[in-house]
Each structure stands twice: as C-alpha cells, then as structure tokens.
C-alpha cells in the first residue's frame, strides 16, 4: 500500500570482525516519499527494513506455529489457557479471526510491501550499477521467500508485485501454481543473476546467489518439478561454497552463527537498541529454571521417528533436538519431564542462562537458519529419486546420515574416552527401490530438520493420504478443507474480491 511516509527500520546485518557485532542503526525519522529513495544509503536502509520483517524480534512472526505445532512433530505446550489461539491451530479448529492467522498474514505482506518499494524505487537512484542490481536482487529473494511462506500457509493468495494505492487493493487470489510461476520463480531466477556467491564484512548475512538457488530448488520441489529441483540443488552443491558442520548441534549454537552450513539465516543479536533479539529463546524455554513459556513441545510420535541400533543407541540428532528424561538440559543440568506437558522440550532456538540470563530471556542471540546445506542435500536426494534416479539419490542422502553418525567422532560429550561411531548407527542407505527410498528420505528430512518449522508444509505437499495418516491424532483435521489456513477476517473485510 502506498503511504505518504515511510519508516526506515534497523539494519540487522552481521559484521566481519565478530559474530556478535551488528551494523545497528537506530530509526532516525519518518521520511516523505519526495525526500526518500534519493541516495545509496537510503536504498540500503530500505532494503534492511525488508529483512527485518522475517525476524523473531516481535511476537507477530508465528512461523513455528504453522510449521511445527500444526504438524505431528509438536504440540502447543505452555499453560492450557495461555495463547489459546495456538491451541486452536494445534486442534484444527481455526477461524479467520485467529490471532496467529491474522498476524502471520500481516507480517508476510508487510515484508512484500517493503520489497516492492525497493524494487520499484532503487533503480532510479544514482549509484554503482553492480550495487544497484544486488540490492534489487536481495529484495527479489526476500519477496520470493515471503510468497513461499504465504502460499504454503494460506494457499491461493493475492499477488502484488508493485506498490499500490489503497483504492487499488481489491485484488483476487491467484492459484497456488500461478503464485509460484509469476512471483516466486521469476524473482529467484533474477536474484540468482544479481547476487554474489559470498559476502564479507558488514554484509555477511545478506541473501546470496546460493540462497536464491536453494530456495528456487525448494520451490521446484514443492511443485513436483523434479528435474529442475535436482539440477538447481545440484548447482548449490557443485558451487563448493557450503559444507556440513562436523557436529549436527553446531548449527544451533551462537559460536557457529553464519557457518559454512548456513545457506540463509535470519539475523538476531541480543542486547541491542532498537531490539533485535530472538524471542523464541523465551517462547520455547522451561518456566521454572529459565523464565520461559515452554511452547512448541515435541510429541512422542516425533521422538519415535529416530533410529536406534540393536544395542539401543539412538540417532544423536534426537538428543541434540529434544530434551528428555535421563538426558541433560542445554546447561548440563538434569532435565525434568515435568517441565513440559508432553514430557519433552525443544532444544533448538534455546540458549542457556549463561548466554542469555533469565531477566532478559526474550532477547536471544541465535539466528533462525531458514535454509541449511543439509536441506539442500535432501532436496537433491528427493528430487533425484522422484525423477527416477534412485541410485544417484543415495549420494546426498548418505552425506546427511554420515554427518549425523560421525558427530560421535567430534563431540566429546558423546564419546569422550575413545571417539568412535557405535556399531550399526545410521548405516548408509542402499536400496534403490523408488517407493522404499521415498519413505526413507521423508523420514530423514523429518529428523534432520525437526523443529526448524518445515514439517507441516512437507506433510501437505506429500499428499492427502500421507497427511491424513500423519495427523490422525488430530480428529478435526481434514486435508480437503484444512490443508490451508483461512485468510484473516481483517483481509476479508477490506478486500471484497477474495474467494473463500
């Protein structure tokens, strides 16, 4: 929507000298459209504002509710009456006035609005052509990411590719396939042409060519464009830019922010003014010991998805992801199953009080890793298998499994005395049966990416039979009517061209 003034939000970009220093500019003023978008500095400020909507620095971004709580991996958690609208999503008794349904729509379209303004205005600013193309390319990547979330949460949605006046916002929905082909794919293809492979200094954390390729591969995968997905994921792999970290859990600690496995991450930093911290640190933490809200708790079904050896040794990713009885909490103390209504807590996105104290628990320092290299490998494996190249799919799939089991070689907490992989743990997959391999890749994706806000969207794209079976414990769920969440009531009230 076109407005008479615009606000420049804080920049959220990491510097070269340390993973704990951000380029942190305070909001300076409200600018009229006649005086803004005149300089290179203003172009970058507007672009940085487009990144800001993806953060978890406010409670409006509820991606975890749709990606995890709606799935078979997680339950709402928390006190029974706290955040009741999340519980309604968990139970699939969702109405258009549901809080997360309303707030997530607003967050995503605000991000698109900011991107649209950058894409329209920055080309008119006098600056170096390469930088100008890069800024627009970043905005196109961000816009595509927002549309990817929208189409997977809400299904058919209105597509806005340029700023609109208020009287121009009566826009009907576009079919899901059309959102991909008119908004997501073209933006990412253009971003690939415009973005660099890597950044240095204060620009580390911005969208790269690899991030655009990875998201495009994922978009192809979600549409069943197997060959294109395999080829595009393969371009990320062959670039040599990314590699798996030695220990799986390193992806979720502050010492490894923006690591070699990070393809794209939403940047957070604690202790800043304006606020740039990650509130998930408090939303997912236990109450009694850390002043948390204990939401988004793992289910027994998720825990049971992890493989064990004949001797009972479990896939190490389980205890890197889930707090459970008999295993330590993230600070090394004994975990109490009473901290959670399911007996389990989610460890990802939570930091010990030695890093973020109880008094500021909602100001976390961890980034949200939107796309990891491990996911790119699993995209490649799935696409190759579905394209009839099952033998080729084994290579990227087994790379992911190899890293998981070999965490035993590098994490002294697992095998302090004599580092060794336990016999029979996560052996390489050898079957080339397409149907068998399909099931194995889906399970691998579930345990590798658990509690990173992907599972529900995977369930839906796998189809009706798979989704209904996975969500059989949610009796109100019907694939035909509930696969997409309702368009918010506020949007229904203002946009009369929507079809429900």
Phi, psi and omega per residue, in radians:
X1 nan 2.356 3.141
X2 -1.368 2.280 -3.126
X3 -2.198 2.835 -3.111
X4 -1.378 -0.438 3.098
X5 -2.300 2.734 3.060
X6 -2.339 2.608 3.112
X7 -1.839 2.434 3.078
X8 -1.658 2.084 -3.094
X9 -1.511 2.934 -3.125
X10 -1.127 2.552 3.050
X11 -1.378 2.545 -3.082
X12 -2.252 0.862 -3.005
X13 -2.015 2.397 -2.980
X14 -1.463 2.606 -3.104
X15 -1.696 2.962 -3.081
X16 -1.339 -0.576 -2.956
X17 -1.244 -0.495 -3.065
X18 -2.788 2.624 3.063
X19 -1.363 0.103 -3.140
X20 -2.056 0.220 3.114
X21 -2.082 2.242 3.119
X22 -2.012 2.641 2.870
X23 -1.267 1.893 -2.918
X24 -2.167 1.700 -3.091
X25 -1.843 2.246 3.123
X26 -1.279 2.634 3.046
X27 -1.082 2.207 -3.009
X28 -1.692 -0.686 -3.038
X29 -3.014 3.011 2.928
X30 -1.666 2.249 -3.071
X31 -1.915 2.493 2.990
X32 -1.344 2.722 -3.139
X33 -1.146 -0.395 -3.138
X34 -1.285 -0.412 -3.083
X35 -1.883 -0.207 -3.125
X36 -1.712 3.017 -3.076
X37 0.986 0.806 3.114
X38 -1.998 -0.360 -3.020
X39 -2.284 2.873 3.069
X40 -1.054 -0.735 -3.141
X41 -1.059 -0.704 3.126
X42 -1.202 -0.610 3.074
X43 -1.069 -0.763 -3.141
X44 -1.202 -0.646 3.080
X45 -1.072 -0.778 3.140
X46 -1.138 -0.677 3.093
X47 -1.114 -0.770 3.131
X48 -1.054 -0.626 3.087
X49 -1.109 -0.530 3.112
X50 -1.236 -0.523 3.044
X51 -1.218 -0.595 -2.960
X52 -1.055 -0.576 -3.069
X53 -1.163 -0.352 -3.130
X54 -1.415 -0.199 -3.039
X55 -1.305 2.924 3.008
X56 -1.862 0.601 3.106
X57 -1.407 -0.166 2.989
X58 -2.231 2.983 -3.141
X59 -1.517 0.056 -3.087
X60 -1.327 -0.511 -3.134
X61 -1.439 1.848 -3.096
X62 -1.970 0.655 -3.129
X63 -0.960 -0.623 -3.130
X64 -1.113 -0.514 3.120
X65 -1.158 -0.797 -3.111
X66 -1.319 -0.674 -3.080
X67 -1.367 -0.619 -3.058
X68 -1.906 -1.022 -2.994
X69 -1.073 -0.644 3.125
X70 -1.220 -0.245 -3.044
X71 -1.639 -3.054 3.076
X72 -1.467 -0.071 -3.122
X73 -1.394 -0.529 -2.920
X74 -2.404 2.749 2.938
X75 -2.059 2.888 -3.088
X76 -0.974 -0.851 -3.024
X77 1.283 -2.870 -3.123
X78 1.197 -3.109 3.059
X79 -1.218 2.614 -3.062
X80 -0.947 -0.692 -3.088
X81 -1.623 -0.071 -3.089
X82 -1.454 2.253 -3.133
X83 0.961 0.993 -3.056
X84 -1.047 -0.532 -3.128
X85 -1.139 -0.502 3.057
X86 -1.185 -0.688 3.081
X87 -1.081 -0.610 3.103
X88 -1.165 -0.624 3.055
X89 -1.186 -0.730 3.093
X90 -0.995 -0.655 -3.100
X91 -1.614 -0.083 -3.095
X92 1.045 0.759 2.916
X93 -2.038 1.231 -2.931
X94 -1.880 2.269 3.102
X95 -2.020 2.820 -3.066
X96 -1.088 -0.315 3.118
X97 -1.642 0.210 3.104
X98 -1.056 2.368 -3.052
X99 -1.004 -0.986 3.108
X100 -1.062 -0.611 3.084
X101 -1.057 -0.739 3.109
X102 -1.198 -0.867 -3.008
X103 -1.206 -0.660 -3.106
X104 -1.174 -0.694 3.063
X105 -1.017 -0.813 -3.125
X106 -1.110 -0.745 3.127
X107 -1.058 -0.817 -3.054
X108 -1.214 -0.721 3.113
X109 -1.286 -0.480 3.014
X110 -1.128 -0.734 3.077
X111 -1.061 -0.743 3.113
X112 -1.113 -0.734 3.121
X113 -1.032 -0.768 3.131
X114 -1.141 -0.701 3.100
X115 -1.130 -0.748 3.135
X116 -1.013 -0.716 3.140
X117 -1.139 -0.729 3.106
X118 -1.099 -0.814 -3.098
X119 -1.109 -0.609 3.136
X120 -1.355 -0.748 -2.937
X121 -1.593 -0.617 -3.022
X122 -1.087 -0.634 3.114
X123 -1.019 -0.358 -3.138
X124 -1.519 -0.127 -3.091
X125 -1.503 2.418 3.112
X126 -1.378 1.999 3.102
X127 -2.881 3.058 3.133
X128 -1.019 2.350 -3.054
X129 -1.057 -0.670 -3.108
X130 -1.139 -0.760 3.116
X131 -1.166 -0.705 3.121
X132 -1.038 -0.801 3.136
X133 -1.117 -0.654 3.134
X134 -1.146 -0.777 3.139
X135 -1.044 -0.805 3.118
X136 -1.134 -0.667 3.109
X137 -1.095 -0.714 3.082
X138 -1.093 -0.757 3.131
X139 -1.098 -0.648 3.109
X140 -1.161 -0.710 3.074
X141 -1.053 -0.835 -3.111
X142 -1.108 -0.692 3.108
X143 -1.110 -0.737 3.117
X144 -1.088 -0.700 3.139
X145 -1.117 -0.750 3.091
X146 -1.072 -0.747 3.117
X147 -1.185 -0.591 3.087
X148 -1.066 -0.781 3.086
X149 -1.121 -0.789 -3.113
X150 -1.011 -0.848 -3.032
X151 -1.229 -0.450 3.115
X152 -1.500 -0.391 3.082
X153 -1.560 -0.802 -2.983
X154 -1.910 -0.179 -3.119
X155 1.355 -2.317 3.119
X156 -1.076 2.189 -3.098
X157 -2.386 2.755 3.038
X158 -1.142 2.455 3.114
X159 -1.888 2.118 3.065
X160 -2.077 2.058 -3.115
X161 -1.987 0.166 3.040
X162 -2.718 2.753 3.122
X163 -1.073 2.517 -3.123
X164 -2.204 2.586 2.936
X165 -1.317 2.846 -3.096
X166 -1.025 -0.620 -3.103
X167 -1.377 0.020 3.119
X168 -1.877 0.129 -2.990
X169 -1.697 0.294 2.959
X170 -1.502 1.583 -2.987
X171 -2.223 2.254 3.122
X172 -1.369 2.852 3.119
X173 -1.243 2.608 2.969
X174 -1.754 2.500 3.076
X175 -1.025 2.703 -3.092
X176 -0.938 -0.825 -3.120
X177 -1.036 -0.634 -3.120
X178 -1.274 -0.583 3.069
X179 -1.070 -0.732 3.102
X180 -1.110 -0.807 -2.979
X181 -1.459 -0.380 -3.126
X182 -1.801 -0.347 -3.098
X183 -2.091 -1.006 -2.972
X184 -1.256 -0.947 -3.076
X185 -1.111 -0.841 -3.141
X186 -1.078 -0.685 3.116
X187 -1.084 -0.765 -3.099
X188 -1.255 -0.634 3.082
X189 -1.094 -0.716 3.092
X190 -1.201 -0.689 3.119
X191 -1.085 -0.687 3.114
X192 -1.024 -0.694 -3.141
X193 -1.238 -0.432 -2.969
X194 -1.799 -0.365 -2.965
X195 -1.693 2.580 3.095
X196 -1.358 2.844 3.121
X197 -1.248 -0.635 -3.110
X198 -2.506 2.858 3.029
X199 -2.162 2.847 3.026
X200 -2.285 2.919 3.046
X201 1.043 -2.423 -3.044
X202 -1.190 -0.184 -3.103
X203 -1.598 -0.103 3.088
X204 -1.062 2.273 -3.074
X205 1.975 -0.258 3.091
X206 -1.330 2.845 3.114
X207 -1.150 2.368 -3.128
X208 -1.964 3.028 3.029
X209 -1.012 -0.744 3.135
X210 -1.108 -0.636 3.100
X211 -1.122 -0.747 3.122
X212 -1.142 -0.717 3.098
X213 -1.111 -0.742 -3.117
X214 -1.137 -0.749 3.122
X215 -1.188 -0.621 3.081
X216 -1.139 -0.729 3.082
X217 -1.045 -0.702 3.121
X218 -1.175 -0.691 3.096
X219 -1.100 -0.742 3.070
X220 -1.080 -0.749 -3.131
X221 -1.041 -0.786 -3.097
X222 -1.164 -0.366 3.092
X223 -1.650 -0.042 -3.096
X224 1.328 0.399 3.081
X225 -1.592 1.350 -2.900
X226 -1.109 -0.815 -3.093
X227 -1.112 -0.763 3.129
X228 -1.145 -0.661 3.106
X229 -1.120 -0.775 -3.135
X230 -1.112 -0.762 -3.120
X231 -1.154 -0.731 -3.085
X232 -1.247 -0.728 3.047
X233 -1.087 -0.663 3.108
X234 -1.070 -0.561 3.089
X235 -1.145 -0.647 3.080
X236 -1.156 -0.759 -3.130
X237 -1.111 -0.817 -3.069
X238 -1.276 -0.238 3.130
X239 -1.134 -0.451 -3.111
X240 1.290 0.157 -3.088
X241 -1.375 -0.490 -2.992
X242 -2.094 2.702 3.045
X243 -2.663 2.714 3.106
X244 -1.287 2.438 3.048
X245 -1.219 2.667 -3.105
X246 -1.072 -0.659 -3.091
X247 -2.046 2.222 -3.072
X248 -0.909 -0.779 -3.024
X249 -1.196 -0.250 3.118
X250 -1.107 -0.364 3.107
X251 -1.152 -0.246 -2.993
X252 -2.197 0.504 3.032
X253 -2.217 2.751 -3.017
X254 -1.246 -0.331 3.138
X255 -1.252 -0.277 -3.076
X256 -2.133 0.531 3.082
X257 -1.095 2.455 3.141
X258 0.945 0.867 -3.080
X259 -1.449 -3.082 3.118
X260 -1.156 -0.331 3.119
X261 -1.567 -0.258 -3.105
X262 -1.380 2.036 3.066
X263 -1.562 -0.752 2.990
X264 -2.667 2.352 3.131
X265 -2.386 2.506 3.015
X266 -1.425 2.180 -2.974
X267 -1.484 2.366 3.045
X268 -2.335 2.675 3.074
X269 -2.645 2.339 -3.112
X270 -1.422 2.735 2.980
X271 1.270 0.535 -3.060
X272 -1.962 2.678 2.980
X273 -2.240 2.045 -0.019
X274 -1.102 2.844 -3.052
X275 -1.147 2.243 3.099
X276 -2.292 0.255 -3.069
X277 -1.371 2.944 -3.121
X278 -1.709 1.904 -3.109
X279 -1.250 -0.285 3.108
X280 -1.026 -0.450 3.129
X281 -1.006 -0.586 3.099
X282 -1.597 -0.642 -3.110
X283 -1.041 -0.586 -3.015
X284 -1.815 -0.102 -3.057
X285 -1.446 2.774 3.078
X286 -1.229 2.714 -3.078
X287 -1.361 -0.989 -2.908
X288 -1.090 -0.676 -3.067
X289 -1.646 -0.408 -2.989
X290 -2.365 0.207 3.091
X291 1.081 0.645 -3.116
X292 -1.778 3.132 -3.089
X293 -1.904 -0.114 3.111
X294 0.800 0.851 3.024
X295 -1.565 2.958 3.031
X296 1.025 1.066 -3.027
X297 -1.706 2.463 -3.125
X298 -1.126 2.598 3.063
X299 -1.665 2.853 3.052
X300 -1.099 -0.600 3.130
X301 -1.035 -0.727 3.111
X302 -1.159 -0.798 -3.132
X303 -1.025 -0.688 -3.101
X304 -1.243 -0.197 -3.121
X305 -1.325 -0.252 -3.076
X306 -1.454 2.413 -3.122
X307 -1.281 2.654 3.043
X308 -2.269 2.672 3.014
X309 -1.390 2.982 3.096
X310 -1.100 -0.383 3.111
X311 -1.573 0.035 3.082
X312 1.575 0.159 3.107
X313 -1.390 2.210 -3.022
X314 -1.647 2.661 2.980
X315 -0.818 2.143 -3.074
X316 -1.076 -0.337 3.120
X317 -1.113 -0.422 3.106
X318 -1.066 -0.929 -3.074
X319 -1.375 -0.247 2.958
X320 -1.323 -0.427 -3.051
X321 -1.770 -0.684 -2.950
X322 -2.096 2.337 2.968
X323 -1.537 2.261 -3.080
X324 -2.554 2.892 -3.110
X325 -1.008 2.415 3.107
X326 1.510 -0.086 3.135
X327 -2.139 2.638 -3.071
X328 -1.298 2.658 2.957
X329 -1.280 3.069 -3.002
X330 -1.124 -0.349 3.115
X331 -1.667 0.101 3.114
X332 1.609 -0.184 3.121
X333 -1.362 2.875 -3.124
X334 -1.183 2.337 3.106
X335 -1.459 2.395 3.128
X336 -1.885 2.029 -3.141
X337 -1.030 -0.317 3.111
X338 -1.201 -0.188 3.121
X339 -1.237 -0.217 -3.048
X340 -2.390 2.507 3.103
X341 -1.171 -0.332 3.071
X342 -1.742 -0.126 -3.053
X343 1.603 -0.102 -3.075
X344 -2.226 2.640 3.001
X345 -2.219 2.673 3.106
X346 -1.477 2.148 -3.139
X347 -1.511 -0.498 -3.120
X348 -1.136 2.504 3.108
X349 1.364 0.036 -3.123
X350 -2.006 2.387 -3.135
X351 -2.011 2.608 3.103
X352 -1.192 2.793 -3.107
X353 -1.184 -0.261 3.040
X354 -1.186 -0.392 3.103
X355 -1.735 -0.727 3.103
X356 -2.321 1.895 -3.042
X357 -1.201 2.875 -3.133
X358 -0.947 -0.679 -3.035
X359 -1.154 -0.406 3.136
X360 -2.223 0.653 -3.004
X361 -1.027 -0.523 -3.122
X362 -1.408 0.156 -3.103
X363 -2.033 1.074 -3.060
X364 -1.273 2.856 -3.037
X365 -1.924 -0.096 -3.073
X366 -1.417 2.452 2.970
X367 -1.292 2.764 2.926
X368 -1.699 1.983 -3.101
X369 -1.433 1.839 -3.077
X370 -1.259 -0.752 -3.138
X371 -2.376 2.135 3.039
X372 -1.823 2.752 3.115
X373 -1.082 -0.580 3.090
X374 -1.031 -0.655 3.104
X375 -1.171 -0.668 3.097
X376 -1.020 -0.759 3.122
X377 -1.094 -0.675 3.129
X378 -1.273 -0.582 3.010
X379 -1.060 -0.806 3.136
X380 -1.074 -0.778 -3.127
X381 -1.083 -0.816 -3.121
X382 -1.115 -0.774 -3.114
X383 -1.132 -0.730 3.111
X384 -1.091 -0.754 3.136
X385 -1.107 -0.777 -3.119
X386 -1.203 -0.422 3.104
X387 -1.469 0.076 3.105
X388 1.543 0.251 -3.132
X389 -1.980 1.039 -3.012
X390 -1.103 -0.664 3.130
X391 -1.102 -0.698 3.107
X392 -1.176 -0.536 -3.120
X393 -1.154 -0.409 -3.115
X394 -1.118 -0.538 -3.053
X395 -1.118 -0.996 3.120
X396 -1.169 -0.611 3.111
X397 -1.044 -0.812 -3.090
X398 -1.276 -0.375 3.018
X399 -1.122 -0.697 3.130
X400 -1.169 -0.760 3.135
X401 -1.164 -0.671 3.132
X402 -1.051 -0.788 3.124
X403 -1.083 -0.713 -3.106
X404 -1.063 -0.868 -3.093
X405 -1.239 -0.564 -3.096
X406 -1.410 0.032 2.921
X407 -0.977 -0.477 3.092
X408 -1.094 -0.420 -3.121
X409 -1.442 -0.346 -2.982
X410 -2.120 -0.232 -3.131
X411 -1.860 1.897 -3.079
X412 -1.169 -0.308 3.087
X413 -1.204 -0.417 -3.137
X414 -1.520 -0.722 -3.096
X415 -2.593 1.335 -3.038
X416 -1.201 -0.695 -3.019
X417 -1.266 -0.913 -3.079
X418 -2.505 1.645 -3.070
X419 -0.962 2.163 3.127
X420 -2.850 2.563 3.077
X421 -1.391 2.189 3.126
X422 -1.006 2.479 -3.118
X423 -0.996 2.247 3.065
X424 1.428 0.101 -3.099
X425 -1.425 2.131 3.044
X426 0.817 1.026 3.134
X427 -1.150 2.760 3.069
X428 -1.015 2.467 3.044
X429 -1.371 2.397 -3.103
X430 -2.130 -0.274 -3.083
X431 -1.136 2.499 3.040
X432 -2.031 0.276 2.990
X433 -1.246 2.128 -3.060
X434 -1.046 -0.768 -3.094
X435 -1.184 -0.732 3.106
X436 -1.140 -0.740 -3.125
X437 -1.176 -0.587 3.089
X438 -1.009 -0.818 -3.136
X439 -1.121 -0.695 -3.122
X440 -1.182 -0.710 3.116
X441 -1.138 -0.698 3.122
X442 -1.114 -0.716 3.091
X443 -1.168 -0.707 3.131
X444 -1.068 -0.728 3.118
X445 -1.107 -0.689 -3.136
X446 -1.089 -0.840 -3.060
X447 -1.365 -0.589 3.129
X448 -1.198 -0.692 -3.022
X449 -1.868 0.245 -3.100
X450 -0.986 2.372 3.112
X451 1.097 0.530 2.979
X452 -1.991 0.295 2.954
X453 1.289 0.655 -3.133
X454 -2.030 -0.419 -2.835
X455 -1.060 -0.814 -3.076
X456 -1.054 -0.709 -3.122
X457 -1.151 -0.576 3.044
X458 -1.169 -0.787 3.141
X459 -0.949 -0.777 -3.074
X460 -1.192 -0.735 -3.107
X461 -1.262 -0.370 3.090
X462 -1.233 -0.288 3.048
X463 1.932 2.953 -3.003
X464 -1.035 -0.867 -3.061
X465 -1.072 -0.776 -3.122
X466 -1.139 -0.815 -3.082
X467 -1.129 -0.785 -3.134
X468 -1.085 -0.686 3.125
X469 -1.182 -0.754 -3.119
X470 -1.145 -0.598 -3.073
X471 -1.809 0.479 -3.096
X472 -1.124 -0.382 3.112
X473 -1.452 0.023 3.065
X474 -1.967 1.506 -2.975
X475 -1.090 -0.350 -3.141
X476 -1.439 -0.165 -3.097
X477 -1.351 2.270 2.982
X478 -2.280 2.133 -3.090
X479 -0.975 -0.728 -3.053
X480 -1.131 -0.589 -3.068
X481 -1.880 -0.334 -2.991
X482 -2.041 0.020 -3.083
X483 -1.070 -0.547 3.024
X484 -1.976 2.610 3.131
X485 -1.504 2.683 -3.048
X486 -1.184 2.566 3.012
X487 -1.150 2.372 -3.033
X488 -0.998 2.616 -3.140
X489 -1.073 -0.656 -3.137
X490 -1.055 -0.624 3.114
X491 -1.302 -0.651 3.086
X492 -1.079 -0.631 -3.104
X493 -1.245 -0.470 -3.045
X494 -1.810 -0.531 -3.109
X495 -1.873 1.728 -3.036
X496 -1.392 -0.049 3.108
X497 -1.592 -0.009 3.127
X498 -1.222 2.510 3.033
X499 -1.853 2.337 -3.070
X500 -1.882 nan nan
